[in-house]
């Protein structure tokens, strides 16, 4: 997974619980900027952490 793909995937995972809520445009924009400015390694580490959390919930 490339760095850009990983960042897009992380952003999608973080936004999933918020879908359907109106009025979050500023938050979405801020979150996208924060994710895109992260180093690729940090993004991959956060994705791995989210995967582990998801596996422990089932």
N, C-alpha and C positions, 0 to 999 in steps of 0.2 A: 504494500500500500504506500503510495507516494505521500509526501508530507501534506500536499494540498488536499488529497483525498481523505487523509486521516483527519485533517482539520474540519473538513465538511462533514465527515461522519460524526465527530465529536459535537459539532454545533447542532446537528440534527438530533442526536441523543439528548442533549441538554434542553432542546426546545420541545421535544415530544410531549412532556407533561403539561406544557403551557399552551398547546394548540387549542384553539377555540376561545381563548381569552382575548378580548378586545382591549385596546389601550396599552399594549405592551411594545409599541413600535420603538420607543426610546430604549427600553431594556434589550430588545432584540438587536438593535443596532450596536449598542454597547457590548453585548455578549459576542457578536460577530467580530468586532474590532479586537476584543480581548483574545479570542481564540486564534484569529489570524496573526496576531503579534507574538503568540507563543512559539518557542523553539519546537522543532519537529519532535525531538526526543521527549519533551514534556507532554506534548499531545499524545504520543504513543503510550507513555506511562499512564496518563489519565484514562485513556481508552481501556487499557489493560485493567486498571483499577475498577472501572465501571463494569467490565465483563466479569470480574471476580465477584463483585457485589451482586450482580444479576444471577450468577450461578449459585450463590449461597441462599438466595431467596426462593429457590425452587426445591 
